[in-house]
Amino acid sequence: MTILDPARSDQFRTAAQHASFHVPTARRDELATHVLDAMRGQHYDSAAAVAVVDGDQLLGLVTIEKLFAAPPATPMSLLMDANPPVVASSTVQEHAAWKAVHHNEPTLAVIDDGRFGGLIPANAMLEVLLTEHDEDMVRLGGFLRSASPAQLTTVEPLLRRLWHRLPWLGVGLIGALLAAGVVGNFEADLAEHVLIAFFVPGVVYLADAIGTQTEALVIRGLSLGVGVRRVIGREIATGVILGLLLGGVSLLVVGLIWQDWAVALAVALSLLAAASIATVIALVLPWIISRLGQDPAFGSGPLATVVQDILTVTIYLGVASALVG
């Protein structure tokens, strides 16, 4: 049996990096009491499950809870899960951890060319999920890729902090200048109907919030191997419904409080359009970045925000100008 070397660079961030052979094993015909006796006094990397093997072939897994609860004379073949979750050694670590969680198993078996490659302990899978979550949040927040590991961003020196944040914020500055240019084109309408300007921040914020929600869902899905096609229909429908609900509420509130139903209608229609477009942008940008072979979280947040803000301001002021003017 070949023992996988977790230190090899070509296995970095894969299931092989976390797999261990130092786990309890048993034959299919061994009795539960004999297996428990053999485990006593031994030190394992993980004893959450016993691997039932035949040579270098994995036949199944028996959780330690099931082993303790079984009658002493029960053979392992009757206790084992013959179809446990398994992954290849080259499987990305986050995909592996996610698979174990969804199969409700305390460990995950690594199989290569039909041969047993060890078990991944539960604590290793938890660490993977936490680390990947931290990295996604840091990249989604607009830090450069070199800011990983995520924990370092909280204690890094001032100059490094600036270097890790400024590039995407520079993109945001360009977007802000473009948005200012858009607002400038509607200067006459804003001067004549000041009430229009009151709702620019609210419309922009709601569009950004809806886009961020969709973006978080899509990025998490892509990082776990869930394609955009599986969520695109429901997310677009969700964006439209949210736009309808928010637009309907704003129509009534703005109309009743400010008594300007033209502006109220402009806000309502803009929220419907902005919510729908923000959802599409939040779906497309991470997908494009992923297709380019990059982490879908890398830069998606700041870039999506810039695009959403410019489009939202343009839509709202355009609709308001048409209805009020």
VOLUMMI-357854 format. One record per atom (N, C-alpha, C, O): x negated, y, z. Coordinates in steps of 0.001 Angstrom, whole numbers, plus 500000, padded with zeros to 6 digits. Each point is the difference from the previous one (the first is absolute). Layout:
// VOLUMMI-357854
XYZ ...
***
This chain:
// VOLUMMI-357854
499147498803500000 500853501197500000 499118501239500000 499057500102500785 501253500836498332 499221501234499905 500576501052500931 501184500329499924 497983500190500943 500441501051500915 499825501352499325 498920500337499515 502158500426500466 499960501309499356 499190500963500842 500118500022501226 499077500757498126 499160500975500693 500687501349499979 500034500634498946 500522499846502179 500727501264500016 499112501194499781 500496501104499773 498188498704500289 499096501142499842 499694500301498536 499406501033499691 500999498060499393 499696500245498587 500743501226499504 501177500189500309 498135500644498923 500576501271499567 501188499800499076 500925500812499996 499062498070499188 501099499808499061 501265499519500693 501045499876499362 498872499850501946 501182499597500747 500464501110500937 500920499805500794 498451501339499113 500342501101500900 501451500422499806 500471500141498872 500223500056502231 501396500406500005 500908498939499385 501026500332499407 498614498418500728 500828498907499519 500301499045501144 499479500150501105 501367498868498616 500378499026501018 498789499237500520 499945499660501181 499073500065497943 498822499230500408 499219500683501111 499359499337500816 500696501984499215 499266500754501013 500492499681501405 499250500136500966 502006499439499154 500606499796501313 500245498531500323 500385499674501122 499399499437497915 500291498581500222 498963499349500910 498826500370499981 501615498666500810 499110499299500915 500285498511499964 501153499574499951 497757499625500073 500125498549500117 500013499561501460 500280498841500307 499415502091500586 499932499633501418 501406500053500597 500301500814500873 500548498288498623 501393499901500435 500302498521500243 499307499140499457 501702500547501340 500331498593500242 500553499322498753 500820500577499284 498730498199500459 500488499218498872 500415498618500493 499587499566501075 501219499757498142 500464498662500361 500371499239498745 500224500585498941 499840498068501199 500480499160498909 501511499885500091 500572500253501061 500072499379497877 501455499934499985 500546498908500915 501127500104500485 498064498828499760 500490498899500824 499630500147501475 500370499156500816 498910501900499532 499643500220501400 501232500385500802 500898500677499499 499132498882501759 501123500305500870 499794501344500694 498867500433500210 502231500216500141 499944501319500609 499162499993501268 499218500924500228 500931498053500595 499250499957501259 498503499893499771 499214500578500751 500371498665498187 498579499852499704 499415501318499486 498867500355500324 501906500349498885 499528501283499475 499802501000501139 498996500712500038 501957499340500882 499878500915501137 498808499632500881 499281500877500479 500515497821499734 498852499568500792 498691500427499347 499069500429500682 500863499451497991 498776500350499279 499733501507500033 498849500427499911 502199500370500213 499849501456500008 499521500531501347 499405501075500068 500846498186500989 499630500484501326 498485500165500125 499237499120499599 500341501996500950 498574500256500192 499299500543498778 498802500279500058 501916499885498813 499407500514498766 500250501503499885 500982500524500526 498124500147498785 500147501433499736 500223500193498496 499183499583499179 501929501051500484 500358500210498599 500107501497499705 500259500809500891 499538499532497850 500270501381499583 501491500295500104 500406501125500292 500397497847499464 501439500118500149 500572498608500214 499652499059499287 501232500817501706 500671498726500256 501505500163499860 500767499240500592 499657501744498631 501428500245499824 500669498890499205 501207499789500113 498006499500499082 500545498913499188 498922498948499795 498804500294500004 501657498461499816 499098498891499703 500131499671498519 501107499803499498 497767500138499809 500009499657498585 499994498484499854 499082499336500480 501922500120498869 500065498565499723 499328499781498651 500470500499498977 498421498749501024 499194499866498795 499765498537499650 500111499106500838 499568500690497918 499571498697499500 498728500249499200 500056500347498820 498798499472501833 498738500365499369 499910501506499907 500038500683501023 499842499861497746 499952501450499819 501327500536499457 500060501119499490 500999498080500624 501317500406499553 500884500374501194 500062499263500984 500619501879498927 500927500414501041 501364499391499723 500564500186498921 499973499073502072 501319499385499856 501103500852500623 501147499963499553 498505500798501474 501001500832500660 499457500645501247 498841499794500359 501995500995500312 499631500683501233 501012499667501099 501195499854499744 498301500033501468 500846499785501173 499705501128500989 498865500137500458 502130500660499871 499775501077500962 499752499411501378 500481498912500317 498772501808500495 499668499505501331 501257499871500860 500078499117500854 500905501759498923 501251499914500743 500732498699499685 500533499339500892 499484500305497822 500680498766499598 499258498777500519 500613498991500348 498066501108499700 499191498882500485 500247499762501490 500142498853500425 499911502215500368 500251499864501431 501397499436500280 500189499243500952 500781501129498218 501380499585500240 500302498587499511 501036499434500349 498079499997498854 500267498691499390 499801498862501010 499159500113500891 501601498797498981 499747498799500808 498576499498499742 499520500098498871 499800499374502135 498586499615499871 499702499056498836 498935500097499390 501975499004500296 499728498983498980 500412500425498593 500046499164499098 500254502123500697 500421500472498681 498790500200499089 499069500720500362 500934498647498451 498876500219499080 500044501403499400 501070500593499857 497767499924499797 499905501353499463 500774500164498695 500461501096499684 499682497814499557 500716500078498722 501452500417500178 500597500584499095 499988499109502102 501384500370500261 500121501411500566 501090500573500012 497811499983500451 500018501337500600 499572501098499028 500370501161500168 498868498479498840 499366501022499157 500974500651499022 500974499398499549 498719501842500151 500653500712498907 499220499638498744 498868500445499809 501752498738499334 499296499508498813 499894501046498899 499333499780498989 501320501351501206 499939501062498991 499679501341500668 500790500941499921 498047499145500737 499640501244500695 499554501066499004 499655499673498864 500346501596501544 499498501046499105 498495499842499789 499244499895500966 500328500089497795 498581499860499665 499603501085499005 500834500499499244 497895499859500766 499467500979499059 498639499520499520 499365499162500640 500199501370498242 498656499718499506 498999500880500742 500370501029500565 498371498565499431 498982500779500707 499834501395499408 499572500924500690 500767499227498029 499836501298499336 501196500918500189 499980501135499523 501068498401501166 501191500822500204 499654501247500812 499294499916501006 501200501230498557 499765501249500732 500523499840501422 501083499457500216 498143501018500743 500314499751501402 501382500491500408 500675499343500792 499756501792498686 501299500529500395 501130499134499458 501008499798500677 498828499686498098 501007499092499442 500101498750500861 501094499493500245 497761500013500213 499973498794500821 500733500220501318 500821499176500400 498886501931500272 500638500279501280 501506500169499837 500785499526500821 499602501157498107 501422500220499756 500725498672499755 501135499824500442 498223499259498868 500611498699499721 500218499220501281 501043499368500170 497998500668500726 500129499287501272 501160500562500818 500771499242500589 499352502080499447 501066500638500774 501366499584499472 500911499711500776 499230500261497900 501293499699499408 500346498516500058 501156499632499789 497874499518500491 500278498575500174 500134499626501470 500162498827500335 499770502180500547 500172499780501433 499035498946500532 500383499129500781 498360500960498785 498972499064500438 498935500750500806 499704501156499698 499713498196501333 498975500657500809 498626499986499350 499067500622500507 500802498676498379 498716499914499321 500240499775498515 501134499790499569 497812500254499669 500103499869498554 498858499121499504 498846500196500381 501481498835498770 498987499075499498 499402500520498697 500703500540499146 497995499286500723 499296500358498769 499708498721499222 499416499058500535 500993500918498206 499814498821499143 499268500425498740 500390500969499348 498544498307500304 499256500273498772 499844498711499204 499405499033500475 501141500965498294 499932498809499140 500516498763500728 499456498905499860 501606501294500918 500601498894500727 499303499646501292 500497499152500740 498366501465499565 499243499671501214 500329500982501120 500201501191499766 499849498286501441 500283500808501178 498835500941500276 498858499562500137 501438501746499945 498956500997500206 500069500699501339 499399501059500177 501336498359500787 500068500587501323 501320500704500256 500851500092499115 499313500404502111 501192500730500412 499635501435500359 498909500274500501 502018500629499234 499813501400500374 500740500232501310 501219499837500040 498085500539501039 500660500216501295 500982501162499954 499874500907499178 501102499050501716 501030501042500046 499400501370500312 500420501003499424 498592499047501490 499425501298500360 499282500640498816 499975501224499874 499435497939499249 499340500538498804 501024500602499044 499760501051499406 501385498279500447 501039500516499109 500596501289500548 500311500912499235 499853499173502080 500509501230500604 499021501146499774 500408501118499683 498309498607500479 498982501025499781 500017500486498556 499843501192499733 500349497870499333 500065500362498585 501164500950499743 499831501029499345 501344498630501166 501176500828499763 499833501396500594 500386500993499384 499034499077501818 499796501302500631 498971500834499243 500189501200499799 498722498156499783 498950500718499272 500512500517498664 499761501152499639 500953497980499621 500513500409498703 501034501110500144 500072500904499168 500732499021501899 500987501056500230 499299501336500262 500403501032499464 498552498942501357 499248501223500287 499408500593498732 500066501209499777 499353497927499390 499373500482498770 501039500587499055 499759501034499378 501408498307500510 501047500527499136 500441501386500457 500179500904499184 499994499258502132 500459501285500519 498967501098499754 500357501128499660 498358498537500512 498946500987499777 499949500412498534 499909501188499692 500148497844499407 499934500318498570 501257500719499540 499937500913499177 501206498673501359 501246500669499643 499984501448500461 500631500865499393 498629499393501704 499898501360500516 499060500886499221 499888501189500297 499424498257498702 499163500827499141 498533499994500333 499280500898499565 500229498110501204 498573499886500258 499333499285498834 500632499208499301 498102501073500497 499243499277498998 499840498554500428 500072499685501188 499708499425497829 499823498588500294 498864499766500985 500066499070500803 498894501757499150 498847499794500873 500315500280501462 499144499803500863 502073500653499430 500377500245501387 500288498718500751 500150500021501222 499931498852498066 500250498726500662 498709499497500637 498934500260499441 501090499031501702 501209499598500690 500753501153500622 499429501026500369 501885498770499735 500875501099500390 499662500569501365 500136501202500227 499423497940500682 499735500479501351 498931501091500033 500005500839500901 499079499160498129 498910500972499997 500489501413499727 499333500971500355 501835499147499012 500493501328499656 500357500815501235 500082501226499923 500130498125501204 500370500735501211 498800500564500732 500151500900500827 498651498588498886 498816500425500748 498883500528499103 498927500345500496 501304499724498195 498931500412499100 499677501484500153 500857500765500444 497930499664499202 499569501399500136 500819500941499111 500703499571499084 499180501728501219 500804501013499326 499777500002498489 500964499982499233 497757500040500326 499731500066498566 500546498781499267 500520500126498891 499368498703501715 500534498792499367 501531500054499939 500608499567499021 500003500970502040 501449500170499984 500428500865498808 500945499670499284 498340501438500520 500336500885498886 499820499302498660 500841500136499112 498069499118500735 499725499315498739 501059498950499697 500354499789498839 500151499554502194 500978498948499795 501407500536499711 500842499270499476 499412501973500855 501343500540499828 500127501015498864 501044500078499353 497902500696500402 500111501127499071 500383499640498567 500798500725499406 498680498192500000 500320499757498587 501487499949499691 500461500671499077 500295498546501678 501430499926499718 500721501273500421 501005500371499394 498493500299501633 500607501270500373 499747501049498918 500810500905499797 498058498962499512 499745500877498852 501040499794498921 500452500959499373 499930497784500406 501077499711499043 501291500649500479 500768500543499205 499463499393502116 501194500634500554 499999501513499809 501044500601499744 497775500012500382 499894501444499805 500352500374498567 500707500978499758 498794498238499303 500334500247498582 501508499890499795 500607500803499292 499982498185501343 501450499833499892 500749501175500599 501014500436499454 498494500083501674 500653501135500639 499956501239499100 500962500764499921 497903499415499406 499881501143499081 500949499849498817 500599500975499548 499534497810499957 500939499755498901 501434500244500458 500803500581499270 499512498969501945 501342500225500531 500274501495500170 501110500468499746 497864500276500686 500156501455500126 500282500632498643 500789500938499884 498545498525499089 500263500501498655 501423499728499558 500626500830499341 499887497991501029 501385499671499672 500952500969500689 500931500511499377 498835499744501918 500849500926500749 499935501398499384 501009500700499926 497797499699499633 499848501318499396 500841500185498751 500438501113499706 499791497819499563 500821500086498790 501465500280500321 500757500425499127 499641499342502111 501393500238500406 500090501197500939 500947500111500780 498071500785499147 499943501144500910 501243500863499909 500516500450501023 499963499785497790 501171500868499837 501232499367500633 500778500684500664 499402498018499135 501162499322500577 499923499995501520 501012500181500677 497790499613499861 499835499988501453 500244501384500597 500560500128501088 499013500905498187 500209501358500500 501481500365500008 500473500725500875 500244498760498139 501427500320499908 500841499137500940 501011500453500536 498554498285499660 500746499078500866 499019499409501016 499492498894499815 500255501845501242 499010499603500995 500362498677500660 499121499257500437 502186500446499636 500451498777500658 499391498755499362 499825498980500667 499853501101498048 499405498844499314 498702499579500678 499714498811500142 499496502198500280 498688499710500589 500119499300501353 499074499309500424 502072500870500259 500152499410501327 499835498480499986 499527499415500975 500860499956497930 500107498536499988 498856499306499271 500003498776499868 499020501993499659 498838499389499345 499267499036500941 499743498862499607 499906501554501634 499272499071500895 500786498719500281 499432498908500020 501886501234500200 500806498823500326 500080499010498863 499868498794500214 500348501700498576 500093499107498845 498665499299499762 499955498798499737 498957501969500360 498665499423499803 499710498948501069 499501498918499691 500812501402501574 499715499051501090 500762498696499810 499417498923500129 501876501155499568 500797498788499872 499517499130498845 499983498774500110 499626501855498788 499463499233498870 498701499302500398 499793498832499671 499331501886501038 498738499406500463 500253498841500961 499343498962499922 501620501227500988 500287498965500989 500514498727499332 499589498898500363 501295501249498675 500530498829499286 498887499317499217 499903498773499992 499260502023499352 498886499427499254 499025499269500898 499506498932499640 500208501638501539 499073499364500934 500533498666500498 499239499044500148 502068500882500111 500595498744500435 499848498922498935 499611498871500301 500694501479498465 499864499036498905 498551499606499793 499686498833499765 499435502153500324 498576499762499795 499438499016501022 499240499099499646 501134501076501618 499527499098501046 500451498577499728 499234499053500182 502015500794499381 500528498663499699 499269499372498815 499630498827500044 500165501956498901 499366499475498792 498544499637500253 499535498948499562 499740501923501146 498585499745500264 499819498757500846 499119499184499729 501712500664501300 499926498798500822 500294498762499159 499332498976500139 501672501122498987 500332498859499149 498887499644499042 499673498824499846 499733502175499502 498918499743499056 498788499386500682 499347499114499449 500361501360501750 498843499468500712 500207498551500418 499038499287500288 502228500278499744 500312498626500385 500409499143498813 500433498861500172 499428501688498614 500312499219498819 501448500075499556 500418499236499130 500360501677501454 501393500182499594 500045501061498912 499726501171500265 500618498432498513 499967500911498867 501087501060500064 501012499834500682 498762501266498593 500967501101499957 501317499546499389 501060500511500360 498881498526498710 501226499541499345 501019499444500984 501204500052499750 498316499418501360 500905499400500978 500748501032500825 501005499675500633 498520501565499369 500642501024500834 500496501199499209 500709500846500544 498928499241498172 500279501225499248 501489500300499908 500414501146500175 500395497833499553 501429500230499850 500641500496501281 500743500981499991 498969498342501114 500591500380501277 499490501347500488 500754500771500594 497966499522499158 499454501277500463 500564501180499217 500322501037500580 499798498807498105 500591501090499206 501449500224500413 500445501139500135 500292497760500065 501393500126500456 500053500676501366 500874500827500256 498188498818500619 499948500618501328 499732501496499892 500624500797500701 498446499587498420 499689501419499815 501198500785499501 500256501110500467 500485498319498581 501181500679499462 501073500151501077 500607501062500141 499619497862500617 501024500052501057 499623501016501072 500845500763500468 497866499241499922 499548500993500981 500199501416499465 500417500895500735 499286499299497993 500212501315499392 501462500406500010 500324501160500255 500573497878499464 501434500282500014 500475500363501406 500755500954500186 498789498267500803 500422500253501373 499487501348500512 500754500800500554 497937499433499247 499423501265500462 500577501183499234 500260501057500575 499939498753498120 500581501065499190 501425500312500413 500397501164500055 500380497787500239 501382500228500429 500073500757501311 500805500918500151 498352498696500798 499988500697501297 499565501450499829 500611500907500564 498324499310498651 499503501370499810 501014500867499270 500101501195500277 500647498225498800 501018500767499279 501021500576500973 500363501173499918 500092497990500998 500998500457500967 499407500989501001 500596501040500282 498225498629500253 499409500852501038 499626501373499452 500350501024500586 498935498996498283 499580501279499425 501213500817499554 500060501211500215 500898498114499166 501189500716499529 500811500587501129 500466501135499904 499712498106501170 500828500472501107 499300501071500833 500645500946500451 498056498919499757 499283500950500851 499665501284499250 500238501096500507 499209498773498283 499555501199499270 501034500510498992 499839501075499423 501218498142500374 501086500418499108 499515500332498589 500530500898499346 498471498377500200 499515500178498631 499975498604499368 499015499270500117 502071500378499221 500148498639499499 499128499731498782 499720498843499689 499853502189499627 499087499802498871 498635499538500508 499414499061499462 500087501605501575 498735499587500599 500146498622500646 499097499167499922 502048500607500716 500244498695500631 499967498886498962 499418498942500241 501193501286498624 499995498999498932 498587499805499445 499605498881499673 499639502214500224 498615499905499520 499158499148500937 499209499172499549 500960501031501765 499262499203500982 500391498533499895 499139499120500029 502152500618499848 500492498620499930 499477499282498757 499505498876500093 500603501758498765 499529499371498755 498486499814500018 499483498993499516 499820501979501043 498536499902500069 499568498857500907 499038499296499692 501653500512501413 499668498898500894 500238498649499323 499210499071500168 501866500822499079 500263498760499266 498887499720499004 499475498888499942 500165502128499272 498952499809498997 498635499775500647 499253499113499587 500422501694501430 498688499907500633 499820498663500713 498925499403499933 502120500120500750 499911498720500697 499769498865499011 499201499100500259 501487500940498622 499844498948498983 498608500031499388 499358498961499848 500177502239499801 498686500124499374 498885499660500977 499017499363499623 501130501060501644 498981499692501004 499857498491500179 498893499497500189 502217499788499754 499960498546500119 499239499382498836 499186499095500190 501082501396498610 499313499467498814 498497500277500084 499190499123499702 500441502085500698 498579500350500122 499320499109501031 498887499521499784 501790500263501335 499434499166501070 499867498547499563 499173499269500546 501609500304498497 499884498644499456 498875499911498970 499225499043499990 500700501958499156 499088499934498850 498544500246500387 499115499270499552 500621501750501277 498612500339500306 499221498855500666 498912499666499530 501604499722501544 499254498877500581 499822498849499017 498971499324500009 502033500454499144 499902498923499007 498877500277499013 499226499104499666 500684502149499862 498936500361499054 498627499829500650 499083499442499398 500786501045501839 498713499876500701 499638498536500198 498840499615499857 502169499561500476 499756498567500168 499579499352498686 499103499157499986 501536501229498908 499657499445498686 498588500393499577 499367499292499217 500145501817501290 498629500443499700 498970499275500859 498801500261499907 501690498816500939 499098499207500824 499601500657501296 499056499561500657 501661501504499729 499675500710501231 501034499668501082 501074499473499711 498582500844501527 500940499836501097 501198500910499744 499815501202499805 501430498257500189 501171500840499701 500221501120501002 500676500982499692 498759498882501513 500155501059500998 499051501162499768 500208501095500524 498725498662498673 498935500977499853 500465501196499180 500133499917498779 500112501194501906 500356501236499314 501452500131499618 500412501057499522 500393497889500673 501397500066499570 500761501090500730 500768500743499388 499023499359501929 500746500968500793 499811501436499547 500976500658499641 497788499850500365 499794501400499578 500409500250498551 500602501029499695 499075498032499408 500323500211498587 501506500012499780 500519500852499279 500183498202501343 501451499944499857 500649501257500567 500959500518499427 498525499969501688 500561501199500615 499877501206499078 500940500782499861 497883499366499503 499784501114499076 500996499943498845 500662500991499691 499439497849499679 500893499854498850 501451500219500412 500742500704499315 499661498696501799 501380500150500474 500333501456500306 501076500482499647 498000500216501009 500270501391500376 500198500884498772 500936500798499949 498186499058499069 500105500838498792 501306499716499270 500696500926499584 499637497800500260 501233499645499299 501234500437500783 500973500477499416 498987499360501910 501153500379500814 500262501500499944 501143500429499842 497800500367500287 500159501455499925 500534500398498627 500897500836499894 498553498566499063 500449500317498636 501471499646499805 500769500788499448 499612498031501005 501390499564499860 500944500916500775 501007500459499461 498666499804501800 500908500803500831 500162501399499454 501125500473499838 497774500200499874 500097501369499518 500653500067498617 500728500943499690 499002498045499490 500637499968498688 501500499835500098 500752500696499318 499692498376501536 501428499765500190 500651501223500646 501071500431499572 498292500125501450 500546501169500678 500124501185499054 501002500714500018 497990499492499165 500035501114499032 501136499833499023 500671500969499643 499552497783499915 501060499755499020 501382500197500607 500899500526499344 499273499054501907 501321500068500626 500312501363500584 501118500497499859 497912500108500789 500221501284500659 499910501150499032 500773500955500072 498257498944499002 499811501087499049 501156500109499037 499998500870499129 
***
